[in-house]
Amino acid sequence: LAVEWGGGAGAAWATSPGGCELVRSTADCTGRWLSSVPGNLRGDTEELLLGDNTIRVLGNASLLSYHRLRHLSLTKNRLELIEPGTFLISQGLHILSLADNLLFTNYSLTAAALSALPALRTLDLAGNHLTEDMVSILVWNLSSLESLSVARNIIMRLDSSVFTNLTQLLELNLEKNYIFEVDQAFEGLQRLQRLNIAYNYLPCVVEFGLTQLRVLNVSNNVIEWFLALESDDLFELEVLDLSHNRLLFFPVLPRQSKLHSLLLKDNEMSFYQRLPNGTSLADVTVQFLLIDGNSTSVTTVSLWDEICHSNLSSLRLLDMSQNQVWYLPEGFLAQMPSLTHLKLNQNCLETFHLSEGDPLAMLTELDLSQNRLAELEVELGARGVLPNLQLFNLSTNRLRALPHGVFHYTRKIATVDLSHNRLDLCPQPAVAGKAESPPCVDVRGVETLTRLSLAGCGLQGLGGHPFQGTSLVHLDLSDNHQVLSGDLECLQDLALTLQVLSLRNTSLSFTAVDFSALNSLVLLDLSGNSLTVFPTSLGVLKLHSLDLRDNCLQALPTDVTQTPLGRSLREVYLSRNPYNCCTLGWWDALQRVEGLRVPDGQEVTCSYASRTLSPRALPEPVLWSCRWQTADLALLYLVLALPTCLTLLVAFVVVFLMLKQKLLKMVKSRCGVSSPY
């Protein structure tokens, strides 16, 4: 089915008797459970906000007290009717918001009321269950309108009768309806600049000829092709959003336009002149049969022609991500000398060629991630390639090396993402029996580089000085199981600049790693490792964020809060470690640190006698048992020995008293001393 397109200073708030908040000429009565418009507000009120109430009817006398009203909002009420005489006293109303009501019930009477607003500039009718016929009646006499929203209704088809009298309209929002056909609906809107028809069911756009339009959003439809009118007229179009559709090929754009943003994300687009099986569609044409009433016309288009006849010299943003592009036609990018952002991620690219023929001199961001790239080609001596590139994303490809010195051509490169490629960093250690070193990526001497991601690259034992001459601030080495060989010597060149370091899932199990040299670090990720003891060298760092999740830690140092780390830390992740419930003094100390957050605190658990408990609420028997287990041994032995000693003492005294006289006689007989009894 073809779709045809026509060519100051703050003021104190006060509260009214009705509970509304008043400031200057604004009355905010939002969410007050009002069933009618309050009549006791100031007579000079210019802005009246009545959203989120229960008003059902706006009567003829509802606004009699507010003759200076300029802005009225009745969103999210239960409004079914606006009586015809409601706005007779409010002739100066400029903005009227009636979104999310039930205006479909009495739309004819409401239309009569709206027709009494000669100065109305903005009208919001979104979410009122309106059909296209109802909309036509509601806006029939509103020739002063500049902005209209009829989003989230049940409009299905648009023709020239719907917006006939809206000659001053600048902005029209039709998103989230059920529109499947547009038949010259915008032909009379000569001043229309912004048109939003996203989230509908348009199957295609042909003969697009709205030369005055600046922004067109037709994303989230089911569009398979976009064909602009064949004309040499200058189109004012600046932004075209065709993302999230079913485009099969690059859109046929106006020959002359001011287009600076072209969004083609999430389509089924490719180039077809060269197919993988060696065939070609270069000479194949497609005929479109357009039926308009009794007239029929045929348009012949060479859909597969890779020669773009449009002038794209002003294009700055091109987003072709999430498509099926496996190559770019020769000279395709050369037509876009002003391009600053190019997104080709999530396609099927196997190679990407950079040459002086496609200079891309203005490009600052290039995203080639999630493709099938096995090779990045750069012409030898192409020193004019990507001179202004600042961000280069090559993650999740099949790259094993990059052209030598590729980052030296990019004199402003700051961020490089090489994660999830099978890469090695230069310099590589010499291998016995091999004359040549394996291929590697050399970032040494790239002075502008500040962010580098090498996650999941299979890096093994970084040696030498791989980051020499760089000023890295952010380094991601996560998911490289053998990246460190017992020390951090490979990072010594970054001691003064490195602030963010991720060593997540790098098989760290030794605690003798010395982090103290990295005294500029503010964020450190050590999650997903096998640490059994807290690295003591962390205590001298002044980190703001530390991630220790998924390790084998049983406790943290009890004095951790007294170290420079404890005083600077603002965020720490601790969950999924087998902490001992009887050694939680460090946990209590952390809870007392002002300004320290533990975002995963609810997930932190500890172990006691094969039970998993929360340190926030340990049962009393567990606490008593832990006190016994952690008590001072000398004191414990004393407590145990004291009853035994007392028992022996008592027994000795009893025996002594029982044998006292016999003992005295024995002593006297031995000593020969007599005494009277």
C-alpha positions as CSV (number, residue, x, y, z in Angstrom):
1,L,0.0,0.0,0.0
2,A,1.6,3.3,-1.1
3,V,1.5,6.4,1.0
4,E,1.4,9.7,-0.8
5,W,2.9,12.8,0.7
6,G,2.2,16.4,-0.4
7,G,4.6,18.7,-1.4
8,G,13.4,36.2,37.1
9,A,13.7,36.3,40.5
10,G,12.1,33.6,42.6
11,A,8.7,34.3,44.3
12,A,7.3,32.7,47.5
13,W,4.4,30.3,47.1
14,A,1.1,30.9,48.8
15,T,-1.8,28.6,49.3
16,S,-5.4,29.4,48.3
17,P,-8.4,28.4,50.4
18,G,-9.0,25.6,47.9
19,G,-5.6,24.1,48.5
20,C,-4.0,25.4,45.2
21,E,-0.5,26.8,45.2
22,L,-0.2,30.4,44.0
23,V,2.7,32.3,42.8
24,R,2.4,35.5,40.9
25,S,-0.1,34.9,38.1
26,T,0.1,31.0,38.3
27,A,-2.3,28.8,40.2
28,D,-1.2,25.1,40.6
29,C,-4.1,22.9,41.5
30,T,-2.6,19.7,40.3
31,G,-3.7,16.5,42.1
32,R,-6.2,18.1,44.5
33,W,-9.1,15.7,43.8
34,L,-11.1,18.6,42.4
35,S,-14.4,17.9,40.6
36,S,-14.8,21.4,39.3
37,V,-12.7,24.5,38.6
38,P,-12.2,26.5,41.9
39,G,-13.8,29.9,41.8
40,N,-11.9,31.5,44.6
41,L,-8.6,32.1,42.9
42,R,-7.1,35.5,42.0
43,G,-8.9,37.2,39.1
44,D,-5.6,38.1,37.4
45,T,-4.6,34.4,37.1
46,E,-2.9,33.8,33.7
47,E,-1.8,30.2,34.2
48,L,-4.2,27.6,35.7
49,L,-3.0,24.1,36.2
50,L,-5.7,21.6,37.0
51,G,-4.1,18.3,35.9
52,D,-4.7,15.0,37.7
53,N,-8.1,15.8,39.1
54,T,-11.6,14.4,38.6
55,I,-13.3,17.1,36.6
56,R,-15.9,15.7,34.2
57,V,-17.5,18.8,32.7
58,L,-16.2,22.3,32.0
59,G,-19.3,24.4,32.2
60,N,-20.1,27.8,30.7
61,A,-19.5,29.5,34.1
62,S,-16.3,27.5,35.0
63,L,-13.9,30.2,33.9
64,L,-15.9,33.4,34.4
65,S,-13.6,34.6,37.1
66,Y,-10.4,34.3,34.9
67,H,-10.7,36.7,32.0
68,R,-6.9,37.1,31.7
69,L,-6.2,33.3,31.3
70,R,-3.4,32.5,28.9
71,H,-2.6,28.9,29.8
72,L,-5.1,26.2,30.9
73,S,-4.1,22.6,31.7
74,L,-6.7,19.9,32.3
75,T,-4.6,16.8,31.7
76,K,-5.4,13.5,33.3
77,N,-9.0,14.3,34.4
78,R,-12.2,12.6,33.4
79,L,-13.3,15.4,31.1
80,E,-16.1,14.4,28.8
81,L,-17.6,17.7,27.8
82,I,-16.6,21.4,27.4
83,E,-19.8,23.4,27.0
84,P,-19.9,25.8,24.0
85,G,-19.8,29.0,26.1
86,T,-16.9,28.0,28.4
87,F,-14.2,30.1,26.7
88,L,-16.3,33.2,25.8
89,I,-14.6,35.1,28.6
90,S,-11.1,33.7,27.9
91,Q,-10.5,34.9,24.4
92,G,-6.8,35.4,25.1
93,L,-6.1,31.7,25.8
94,H,-2.9,30.7,24.1
95,I,-2.1,27.2,25.5
96,L,-4.8,24.5,26.2
97,S,-3.8,21.0,27.3
98,L,-6.6,18.4,27.4
99,A,-4.5,15.3,27.2
100,D,-5.7,12.0,28.7
101,N,-9.4,12.6,29.1
102,L,-12.6,11.3,27.5
103,L,-13.3,14.0,24.9
104,F,-14.6,11.4,22.4
105,T,-17.8,11.3,24.3
106,N,-19.1,14.7,23.4
107,Y,-16.6,15.9,20.8
108,S,-19.1,17.9,18.8
109,L,-20.0,20.2,21.7
110,T,-16.4,20.5,22.7
111,A,-15.5,21.5,19.1
112,A,-18.0,24.4,19.4
113,A,-16.3,25.5,22.6
114,L,-12.9,25.4,21.0
115,S,-14.0,27.5,18.1
116,A,-14.4,30.5,20.4
117,L,-10.6,30.7,20.9
118,P,-9.2,33.0,18.2
119,A,-5.8,33.3,19.8
120,L,-5.1,29.6,20.6
121,R,-1.6,28.7,19.7
122,T,-1.0,25.3,21.3
123,L,-3.5,22.5,21.7
124,D,-2.9,19.0,23.2
125,L,-5.6,16.4,22.6
126,A,-3.4,13.3,23.2
127,G,-4.9,10.2,24.7
128,N,-8.6,11.0,24.2
129,H,-9.7,8.0,22.0
130,L,-10.3,10.2,19.0
131,T,-10.7,9.0,15.5
132,E,-9.6,11.1,12.4
133,D,-13.1,12.3,11.9
134,M,-13.4,13.5,15.5
135,V,-10.0,15.3,15.2
136,S,-11.2,17.0,12.0
137,I,-14.2,18.4,13.7
138,L,-12.4,19.5,16.8
139,V,-9.7,21.5,15.0
140,W,-11.9,22.8,12.1
141,N,-12.1,26.4,13.2
142,L,-8.7,26.7,14.9
143,S,-6.8,28.5,12.1
144,S,-4.5,30.2,14.7
145,L,-3.0,26.9,15.9
146,E,0.8,26.6,15.7
147,S,1.3,23.4,17.6
148,L,-1.1,20.4,17.7
149,S,-0.8,17.0,19.4
150,V,-3.2,14.2,18.7
151,A,-0.8,11.5,19.9
152,R,-2.1,8.2,21.5
153,N,-5.5,8.3,19.9
154,I,-7.1,5.8,17.4
155,I,-6.5,7.6,14.1
156,M,-6.1,5.2,11.2
157,R,-6.2,7.1,8.0
158,L,-5.3,10.7,7.1
159,D,-6.5,12.6,4.1
160,S,-6.6,16.3,3.0
161,S,-9.8,17.0,4.9
162,V,-8.4,16.5,8.4
163,F,-6.1,19.5,8.8
164,T,-7.5,21.7,6.1
165,N,-7.8,25.0,8.0
166,L,-4.6,24.8,10.0
167,T,-2.7,27.2,7.8
168,Q,-0.4,28.5,10.6
169,L,0.5,25.1,12.0
170,L,4.3,24.7,12.7
171,E,4.3,21.4,14.7
172,L,2.2,18.3,14.5
173,N,2.4,15.2,16.7
174,L,0.7,12.0,15.5
175,E,2.7,9.4,17.3
176,K,1.3,6.2,18.8
177,N,-1.9,6.0,16.7
178,Y,-2.9,3.3,14.2
179,I,-2.1,5.2,11.0
180,F,-1.5,3.0,8.0
181,E,-2.3,5.4,5.2
182,V,-1.6,9.1,4.5
183,D,-3.2,10.7,1.4
184,Q,-2.1,14.3,0.9
185,A,-3.0,15.1,4.5
186,F,-0.3,17.7,4.8
187,E,-0.6,19.4,1.5
188,G,-2.2,22.6,2.9
189,L,0.1,22.9,5.8
190,Q,2.5,25.3,4.1
191,R,4.2,26.4,7.4
192,L,4.6,23.0,8.9
193,Q,8.2,22.5,10.2
194,R,8.1,19.5,12.7
195,L,6.1,16.3,11.9
196,N,6.1,13.3,14.2
197,I,4.4,10.1,13.0
198,A,6.4,7.6,15.0
199,Y,4.9,4.4,16.4
200,N,2.3,3.9,13.7
201,Y,1.8,1.4,10.9
202,L,3.0,3.2,7.7
203,P,4.2,0.6,5.1
204,C,6.1,3.1,3.0
205,V,6.8,6.7,2.1
206,V,6.7,7.7,-1.6
207,E,6.7,11.0,-3.4
208,F,7.8,12.8,-0.2
209,G,7.5,16.5,-1.2
210,L,7.2,18.6,2.0
211,T,9.9,21.0,1.1
212,Q,9.2,23.3,4.1
213,L,9.6,20.5,6.7
214,R,12.6,20.7,9.0
215,V,12.2,17.6,11.2
216,L,10.4,14.4,10.2
217,N,10.1,11.5,12.6
218,V,8.6,8.3,11.1
219,S,10.5,5.9,13.3
220,N,8.9,2.7,14.7
221,N,6.6,2.0,11.7
222,V,6.8,-0.8,9.2
223,I,8.3,1.3,6.3
224,E,10.1,-0.8,3.7
225,W,11.1,2.1,1.4
226,F,11.4,5.9,1.5
227,L,11.3,7.8,-1.8
228,A,11.5,11.5,-2.0
229,L,10.0,13.4,-4.9
230,E,12.3,13.8,-7.9
231,S,12.7,17.5,-7.8
232,D,15.6,20.1,-7.8
233,D,13.7,22.2,-5.3
234,L,15.6,22.9,-2.1
235,F,14.1,20.9,0.9
236,E,14.5,22.5,4.3
237,L,14.7,19.0,5.9
238,E,17.4,18.9,8.6
239,V,16.5,15.8,10.6
240,L,15.1,12.5,9.2
241,D,14.4,9.7,11.6
242,L,13.6,6.3,9.9
243,S,14.9,4.1,12.7
244,H,13.2,0.9,13.8
245,N,11.4,0.2,10.5
246,R,11.9,-2.4,7.8
247,L,13.9,-0.5,5.2
248,L,15.4,-2.7,2.6
249,F,17.8,-0.2,1.1
250,F,19.3,3.2,1.6
251,P,16.5,5.9,1.3
252,V,16.1,7.9,-1.8
253,L,16.6,11.4,-0.4
254,P,15.8,14.8,-1.8
255,R,18.4,16.0,-4.3
256,Q,18.9,19.3,-2.5
257,S,18.4,19.5,1.3
258,K,19.8,20.8,4.5
259,L,19.9,17.4,6.1
260,H,22.4,17.1,9.0
261,S,21.0,14.1,10.9
262,L,19.9,10.8,9.2
263,L,18.8,8.1,11.6
264,L,18.4,4.6,10.0
265,K,19.0,2.4,13.1
266,D,17.3,-1.1,13.3
267,N,16.2,-1.8,9.8
268,E,16.9,-4.5,7.2
269,M,19.0,-2.3,5.0
270,S,21.9,-3.4,2.8
271,F,23.5,-2.6,-0.5
272,Y,22.7,-5.1,-3.3
273,Q,24.9,-4.3,-6.3
274,R,27.5,-6.7,-5.1
275,L,26.1,-9.9,-3.6
276,P,28.2,-12.4,-1.7
277,N,27.5,-15.1,-4.4
278,G,29.0,-12.9,-7.1
279,T,25.7,-11.9,-8.7
280,S,24.6,-8.2,-9.3
281,L,21.4,-6.3,-9.2
282,A,22.8,-3.2,-10.8
283,D,20.5,-3.3,-13.8
284,V,17.3,-4.4,-12.0
285,T,14.6,-1.8,-11.6
286,V,11.3,-1.7,-9.6
287,Q,8.1,-0.2,-10.7
288,F,5.7,1.4,-8.2
289,L,2.0,1.5,-9.2
290,L,0.3,4.5,-7.6
291,I,-3.5,4.6,-7.6
292,D,-5.2,7.9,-6.6
293,G,-8.9,7.7,-7.2
294,N,-9.4,7.2,-10.9
295,S,-5.9,8.2,-11.9
296,T,-3.0,5.7,-12.1
297,S,0.7,6.4,-12.4
298,V,3.8,4.3,-12.6
299,T,7.2,5.2,-11.0
300,T,10.3,3.3,-12.1
301,V,13.2,3.3,-9.7
302,S,16.5,1.6,-9.7
303,L,16.5,0.6,-6.1
304,W,19.9,-1.1,-6.3
305,D,21.7,1.9,-7.8
306,E,24.6,2.7,-5.4
307,I,25.1,6.1,-6.9
308,C,23.5,8.5,-4.4
309,H,22.1,11.5,-6.3
310,S,21.4,13.4,-3.1
311,N,23.5,16.2,-1.9
312,L,24.7,15.1,1.5
313,S,27.4,17.7,2.0
314,S,25.7,19.0,5.2
315,L,25.2,15.6,6.8
316,R,26.8,15.4,10.3
317,L,25.2,12.4,11.9
318,L,24.6,9.1,10.1
319,D,23.3,6.2,12.1
320,M,23.1,2.9,10.2
321,S,23.5,0.6,13.2
322,Q,21.5,-2.7,13.5
323,N,21.1,-3.4,9.8
324,Q,22.4,-6.0,7.4
325,V,25.2,-3.9,5.7
326,W,28.1,-6.1,4.7
327,Y,30.0,-3.5,2.6
328,L,29.9,0.1,1.7
329,P,29.8,1.2,-1.9
330,E,32.9,2.8,-3.3
331,G,32.8,6.6,-2.7
332,F,29.8,6.3,-0.4
333,L,31.4,8.2,2.5
334,A,33.1,10.7,0.2
335,Q,29.8,12.3,-0.4
336,M,29.6,13.3,3.3
337,P,32.5,15.7,4.0
338,S,30.9,17.2,7.0
339,L,30.2,13.9,8.8
340,T,31.1,14.0,12.5
341,H,29.3,10.9,13.8
342,L,29.2,7.6,12.0
343,K,27.5,4.6,13.5
344,L,27.8,1.3,11.7
345,N,27.7,-1.0,14.7
346,Q,25.7,-4.3,14.7
347,N,26.0,-5.0,11.0
348,C,27.7,-7.6,8.9
349,L,30.9,-5.7,7.8
350,E,33.8,-8.0,7.1
351,T,36.3,-5.2,6.1
352,F,36.4,-1.5,6.4
353,H,38.6,0.5,4.1
354,L,40.0,3.9,5.0
355,S,41.7,6.0,2.3
356,E,42.4,9.5,1.3
357,G,39.5,9.1,-1.1
358,D,37.2,9.0,1.8
359,P,38.9,11.5,4.0
360,L,36.2,12.0,6.6
361,A,38.2,14.9,7.8
362,M,35.5,16.1,10.2
363,L,34.7,12.7,11.8
364,T,34.9,12.7,15.6
365,E,33.1,9.4,16.4
366,L,33.3,6.1,14.5
367,D,31.5,3.0,15.8
368,L,32.2,-0.3,14.0
369,S,31.5,-2.5,17.0
370,Q,29.6,-5.9,16.8
371,N,30.4,-6.6,13.1
372,R,32.5,-9.4,11.5
373,L,35.5,-7.3,10.9
374,A,38.6,-9.4,10.3
375,E,40.6,-6.6,8.8
376,L,40.8,-2.8,9.0
377,E,42.4,-1.5,5.8
378,V,44.3,1.8,5.8
379,E,46.2,3.0,2.7
380,L,49.9,3.4,3.2
381,G,50.7,7.0,3.5
382,A,47.1,8.0,4.1
383,R,48.0,10.5,6.7
384,G,44.9,12.6,6.0
385,V,42.6,9.8,7.3
386,L,40.5,10.5,10.4
387,P,42.6,13.5,11.5
388,N,39.9,14.6,14.0
389,L,38.7,11.3,15.3
390,Q,38.2,11.2,19.0
391,L,36.2,8.0,19.6
392,F,36.9,4.7,17.8
393,N,34.8,1.7,18.8
394,L,36.0,-1.6,17.3
395,S,34.7,-3.9,20.0
396,T,33.2,-7.4,19.4
397,N,34.8,-8.2,16.0
398,R,37.3,-10.7,14.7
399,L,40.3,-8.5,14.6
400,R,43.7,-9.9,15.4
401,A,45.8,-6.8,14.5
402,L,45.5,-3.3,13.3
403,P,47.5,-1.5,10.7
404,H,50.8,-0.3,12.0
405,G,50.6,3.3,13.3
406,V,46.8,3.6,12.7
407,F,46.3,5.7,15.9
408,H,49.1,8.0,14.9
409,Y,47.1,9.2,11.9
410,T,44.3,10.2,14.3
411,R,45.9,13.1,16.0
412,K,43.0,13.7,18.4
413,I,42.1,10.2,19.4
414,A,41.0,10.0,23.0
415,T,38.8,6.9,23.4
416,V,39.5,3.4,21.8
417,D,37.4,0.3,22.5
418,L,39.1,-2.9,21.3
419,S,37.3,-5.2,23.7
420,H,36.3,-8.7,22.7
421,N,38.8,-9.1,19.8
422,R,41.6,-11.6,19.9
423,L,44.4,-9.0,20.1
424,D,47.8,-8.7,21.7
425,L,49.5,-5.5,22.8
426,C,52.9,-4.5,21.6
427,P,55.7,-5.1,22.5
428,Q,55.4,-8.9,22.4
429,P,58.0,-11.1,24.2
430,A,60.3,-12.9,21.9
431,V,59.4,-16.5,21.1
432,A,62.2,-19.0,20.8
433,G,62.5,-20.4,17.2
434,K,60.4,-17.6,15.7
435,A,62.1,-14.8,13.7
436,E,58.9,-12.6,13.7
437,S,56.8,-11.6,16.6
438,P,53.0,-12.3,16.4
439,P,50.8,-9.5,15.2
440,C,49.9,-6.9,17.9
441,V,48.3,-3.5,18.5
442,D,50.7,-0.7,19.3
443,V,49.3,2.2,21.4
444,R,52.7,3.4,22.6
445,G,53.3,7.1,22.0
446,V,49.6,8.0,21.4
447,E,49.7,11.0,23.7
448,T,46.1,12.0,23.3
449,L,44.7,8.5,24.3
450,T,42.9,8.7,27.6
451,R,40.4,5.8,27.6
452,L,41.3,2.3,26.4
453,S,39.1,-0.9,26.7
454,L,40.8,-4.3,26.2
455,A,38.2,-6.4,27.9
456,G,38.0,-10.0,26.8
457,C,40.9,-9.9,24.3
458,G,42.7,-13.0,25.7
459,L,45.7,-10.9,26.8
460,Q,48.4,-13.0,28.4
461,G,51.1,-11.6,30.7
462,L,51.6,-8.0,29.5
463,G,55.3,-7.4,29.3
464,G,57.6,-4.5,28.6
465,H,56.0,-1.1,28.6
466,P,52.8,-1.4,26.4
467,F,51.4,1.9,27.6
468,Q,54.5,4.0,27.4
469,G,54.0,7.5,26.1
470,T,50.2,7.5,26.7
471,S,48.2,9.5,29.3
472,L,45.5,6.9,30.0
473,V,42.9,7.9,32.6
474,H,40.6,4.9,32.1
475,L,41.9,1.3,31.4
476,D,39.7,-1.8,31.2
477,L,41.6,-5.1,31.3
478,S,38.7,-7.2,32.5
479,D,37.9,-10.7,31.3
480,N,41.6,-11.4,30.5
481,H,42.4,-14.4,32.7
482,Q,46.2,-14.2,32.4
483,V,46.8,-10.5,31.8
484,L,48.8,-10.1,35.0
485,S,51.8,-12.2,35.9
486,G,52.0,-11.5,39.6
487,D,52.7,-7.7,39.5
488,L,51.6,-4.5,38.0
489,E,54.9,-3.6,36.3
490,C,53.1,-3.2,32.9
491,L,51.1,-0.3,34.4
492,Q,54.0,1.7,35.9
493,D,54.0,4.2,33.0
494,L,50.4,5.2,34.0
495,A,51.1,5.8,37.7
496,L,50.5,9.6,37.4
497,T,47.5,9.6,35.2
498,L,45.4,6.4,35.6
499,Q,42.2,7.1,37.6
500,V,39.9,4.2,36.6
501,L,41.2,0.6,36.4
502,S,39.1,-2.6,35.8
503,L,40.7,-5.9,36.6
504,R,37.4,-7.8,36.8
505,N,37.6,-11.5,36.2
506,T,41.3,-11.6,35.6
507,S,42.0,-14.6,37.9
508,L,43.7,-12.5,40.6
509,S,44.3,-14.8,43.6
510,F,47.5,-13.4,45.1
511,T,47.4,-10.6,47.6
512,A,51.0,-9.5,47.2
513,V,50.1,-7.3,44.2
514,D,51.3,-3.8,45.0
515,F,48.8,-1.1,44.0
516,S,50.5,1.6,46.0
517,A,52.3,3.1,43.0
518,L,48.9,3.8,41.3
519,N,48.3,6.7,43.6
520,S,46.0,8.6,41.1
521,L,43.4,5.8,41.1
522,V,39.9,6.8,42.1
523,L,38.0,3.8,40.9
524,L,39.2,0.2,41.1
525,D,37.2,-2.9,40.0
526,L,38.6,-6.2,41.4
527,S,35.3,-8.2,41.2
528,G,35.1,-11.7,39.9
529,N,38.5,-12.9,41.1
530,S,39.8,-15.3,43.8
531,L,41.1,-13.0,46.4
532,T,41.1,-14.6,49.9
533,V,42.7,-11.7,51.7
534,F,42.2,-8.0,51.3
535,P,45.4,-6.6,49.6
536,T,47.1,-4.5,52.2
537,S,48.5,-2.1,49.5
538,L,45.0,-0.8,48.8
539,G,45.0,1.0,52.2
540,V,47.3,3.8,51.0
541,L,45.1,4.6,48.0
542,K,42.5,7.4,48.0
543,L,39.8,5.6,46.0
544,H,36.3,6.9,45.7
545,S,34.9,3.5,44.5
546,L,36.0,0.0,45.1
547,D,34.4,-3.2,43.8
548,L,35.2,-6.5,45.6
549,R,32.2,-8.6,44.5
550,D,32.6,-12.2,43.7
551,N,35.8,-13.0,45.5
552,C,36.7,-15.4,48.3
553,L,37.1,-12.8,51.1
554,Q,36.2,-13.9,54.6
555,A,36.8,-10.4,56.2
556,L,38.2,-7.0,55.6
557,P,40.8,-5.4,57.9
558,T,39.2,-4.1,61.1
559,D,41.2,-0.9,60.8
560,V,40.2,-0.3,57.1
561,T,38.3,2.8,58.1
562,Q,41.3,4.4,59.7
563,T,43.4,4.2,56.5
564,P,43.6,6.8,53.7
565,L,41.3,4.4,51.7
566,G,38.7,4.3,54.4
567,R,38.7,8.1,54.7
568,S,38.3,8.7,50.9
569,L,36.0,5.9,50.0
570,R,32.5,6.9,48.9
571,E,31.2,3.7,47.4
572,V,32.1,0.0,47.9
573,Y,30.6,-3.2,46.5
574,L,31.0,-6.2,48.8
575,S,28.4,-8.9,47.9
576,R,28.9,-12.5,46.9
577,N,31.9,-13.2,49.3
578,P,32.0,-15.9,52.0
579,Y,32.4,-13.6,54.9
580,N,32.7,-15.1,58.4
581,C,29.7,-14.0,60.6
582,C,32.0,-14.0,63.7
583,T,34.5,-11.5,62.3
584,L,32.2,-8.6,61.2
585,G,33.9,-5.8,63.1
586,W,35.0,-4.3,59.8
587,W,31.3,-4.3,58.6
588,D,30.2,-2.4,61.7
589,A,33.0,0.1,61.2
590,L,31.9,0.7,57.6
591,Q,28.4,1.3,58.6
592,R,29.6,4.2,60.8
593,V,31.5,5.9,58.1
594,E,29.6,9.1,57.1
595,G,29.0,9.4,53.3
596,L,30.0,5.8,52.5
597,R,27.5,3.9,50.3
598,V,27.3,0.1,49.9
599,P,24.9,-0.1,46.9
600,D,24.7,-3.9,47.2
601,G,24.5,-3.9,51.0
602,Q,21.2,-5.9,50.9
603,E,22.9,-8.7,49.1
604,V,25.9,-9.0,51.5
605,T,25.8,-12.3,53.4
606,C,28.0,-14.1,55.9
607,S,28.5,-17.8,56.8
608,Y,28.0,-19.5,60.1
609,A,27.9,-23.2,60.6
610,S,26.8,-23.9,57.0
611,R,24.1,-21.2,57.3
612,T,24.0,-18.1,55.2
613,L,22.9,-15.0,57.1
614,S,22.6,-11.3,56.7
615,P,25.1,-9.2,58.7
616,R,22.4,-6.6,59.2
617,A,20.3,-8.9,61.4
618,L,22.3,-11.7,63.0
619,P,20.2,-13.9,65.5
620,E,21.1,-13.5,69.1
621,P,22.3,-17.1,69.6
622,V,24.7,-16.6,66.7
623,L,26.0,-13.4,68.3
624,W,26.6,-15.2,71.7
625,S,28.3,-18.1,70.0
626,C,30.5,-15.7,68.1
627,R,31.5,-13.9,71.3
628,W,32.7,-17.1,72.8
629,Q,34.6,-18.0,69.6
630,T,36.3,-14.6,69.4
631,A,37.0,-14.1,73.2
632,D,40.6,-13.7,74.5
633,L,42.1,-17.2,75.1
634,A,44.0,-16.2,78.3
635,L,40.7,-14.9,79.7
636,L,38.9,-18.0,78.6
637,Y,41.5,-20.3,80.3
638,L,41.2,-18.2,83.4
639,V,37.5,-18.5,83.5
640,L,37.7,-22.2,83.0
641,A,40.4,-22.8,85.7
642,L,38.8,-20.6,88.4
643,P,36.0,-23.0,89.4
644,T,38.6,-25.9,89.7
645,C,40.9,-23.8,91.9
646,L,38.1,-22.8,94.1
647,T,36.9,-26.4,94.5
648,L,40.4,-27.5,95.5
649,L,40.7,-24.7,98.0
650,V,37.4,-25.5,99.7
651,A,38.3,-29.2,99.8
652,F,41.7,-28.3,101.4
653,V,40.1,-26.1,104.1
654,V,37.5,-28.8,104.9
655,V,40.2,-31.5,105.3
656,F,42.3,-29.2,107.4
657,L,39.5,-28.5,109.8
658,M,38.6,-32.1,110.2
659,L,42.1,-33.2,110.9
660,K,43.1,-30.1,113.0
661,Q,43.4,-31.8,116.5
662,K,45.2,-34.9,115.3
663,L,47.7,-32.8,113.5
664,L,48.3,-30.7,116.5
665,K,48.9,-33.8,118.7
666,M,51.3,-35.2,116.1
667,V,53.2,-31.9,116.0
668,K,53.5,-31.7,119.8
669,S,54.6,-35.3,120.2
670,R,57.3,-34.8,117.7
671,C,58.5,-31.5,119.2
672,G,58.2,-32.7,122.9
673,V,56.1,-29.7,124.1
674,S,53.3,-30.3,126.5
675,S,50.2,-28.2,126.9
676,P,47.0,-28.5,128.7
677,Y,43.9,-29.7,126.9
